[in-house]
């Protein structure tokens, strides 16, 4: 029987979690309908050995690619090259699937023809206990055209964990995820939307996202440290936007426009507040955005105000971008707030 879903599992030194991740995808139906491609990104621990053990035990279900380290995007690209499933989804190796809903999810995909399928997400603690559910319950059981759902504010904030794409759709646009950088999941929820026509919402919880792991890319300190990666992703997305913006439908245009605003805003935020980027680097990105889409350029500043006041730091930075300095009094508040948030999040998840 043909595979209806390929799950790509990028893996780098995740021996602590990989076994649970892979075991969560084993059912009688999954052995027939599911293909799991574990892409070992040059791990130095036992991740590769664990993946090969699963592949030996369940050869119809698991495949393993061992490659040199190239970061997340290179894993996705490697998996896509050999994917045989009708649909494709990414599962991070420190996360796992909600096994009880997996068979119903596979059955749905077997009969589905929509470009994008959205399922719910369960956020769990480091110990795997349920912390919070993320759901599109208002849309369950419905299928929308992109010109309807793409304009919806709730849908615009969708994360990659909810998303399952039709594989051929990605191949039709020669989808490529940037390599050697973090935060390429932003590209996964951005670039394919240029050709998505239909989106369906399934009332099943598939993805379990683990919170509070030390060193996660979404940790505030990690994000500050890797602001240059945000910059590269922002420029990559502008490359895509420049190629497709004149042929987008209204819904796709609105969705992708919102993604650009968020990405540009966050890049400038980390550069301005933390001096993680030079003013020259930020100005080059900002000038490019202004030339390509002035309406987005204006909206970036409108949306970003300092959290403790109405101080519009992007607006002030733009007045003199090469010499601007974020006020010291605000910087003290930012760093103090970061420490409090970091400790709160760490221990909240630890003892939940």
Secondary structure, 3 states (H helix, E strand, C coil): CCCCEEEEEEECCCHHHHHHHHHCCCCCCHHHHEEEEEEEECCCCCHHHHHHHHHHHCCCCEEEEEECCCHHHHHHHHHHHHCCCCEEEECCCCCEECHHHHHHHHHHHHHCCCCEEEEEEEEECCCCCEEEEECCHHHCCCEEEHHHHCCCHHHHCCCHHHEEEEHHHHHHCCCCCCCCCCCCHHHHCCHHHHCCCEEEEEEEEEEEEECCCCCCCCCHHHHHHCHHHHHHHHHHHHHHHHHHHHHCCHHHHHHHHHHHHHHHHHHHHHHHHHCCCCHHHHHHHHHHHHHHCHHHHHHHHHHCCCCCCCCCHHHHHHHCCCCCCCCHHHHHHHHHHHHHHHHHHHHHHHCC
